[in-house]
């Protein structure tokens, strides 16, 4: 860590292409610690919005066998202290980063890999008796069902299965197939757990509007039942770092069910930060080796509404 030398901290966002608001929260958190933020983002293209606040490092695909070595090169050349994944593919890469020169707020590579295979994750949740929608395995299907690509993300490729003809059109081995609960409310919980397994914060928010699998309007809510279930899941599965849990509530019986877990900061986590859960500050303090105290000092009823804004690049 080079902070004593130059009073700065180097942060490398991985796939942070659209996370401009979160980047600005990291700037504020660094300033609060008396540090200047040196912000970089590892991307496939330099023509992404995060270029307005960060230095773009054009790199490799997450599936490239050389990506870990390339990240190590970037870390050394730019004195990076913290790596933060913002997309699923980056999480496993960072979780298995073997060098001790950089902190990343992620869980173990084994647990991360399980979360990015929806079938394996559902099997784990069932073994641990975590409530989830009924999962189809064999026999005559009961409709409606929802089929989620087992390695998909951001709601891409979801299929609602309402008939035998719909069911025959999919390969069950490539999907997690569960009951489709049409009357529901959806919740996200933004969490941070320190390296010792201490749960620092859990902030539930309702997903009010969604576009392309990403929340565009969300509100923090005071729900003790969601907080308690989240904390139970985090402790049971031994997560560390930044974690996002997705729940749905069946409005027919008010039963709360876990949908999935993303072991990274979620796109809508800026709402929890705005409510007082300073996730960037927790990450930077953890990177500096400072101790963290659990906090419930966040404000329910905080709403964010996201909008589109253009970034112009002049190539000639």
Secondary structure as UniProt FT lines:
FT   HELIX           3..6
FT   STRAND          8..14
FT   TURN            17..18
FT   HELIX           20..32
FT   TURN            33..34
FT   STRAND          36..43
FT   HELIX           49..52
FT   STRAND          55..58
FT   TURN            62..63
FT   TURN            65..66
FT   HELIX           67..78
FT   STRAND          82..85
FT   HELIX           88..95
FT   STRAND          103..104
FT   HELIX           109..115
FT   HELIX           118..127
FT   TURN            128..129
FT   STRAND          145..149
FT   TURN            150..151
FT   TURN            154..157
FT   STRAND          159..161
FT   HELIX           164..168
FT   HELIX           172..174
FT   STRAND          175..179
FT   STRAND          184..193
FT   TURN            195..196
FT   STRAND          199..211
FT   TURN            212..213
FT   STRAND          214..220
FT   HELIX           224..237
FT   STRAND          241..250
FT   TURN            251..254
FT   STRAND          255..262
FT   TURN            267..268
FT   HELIX           269..274
FT   TURN            275..276
FT   HELIX           279..287
FT   TURN            288..289
FT   TURN            300..301
FT   STRAND          303..305
//
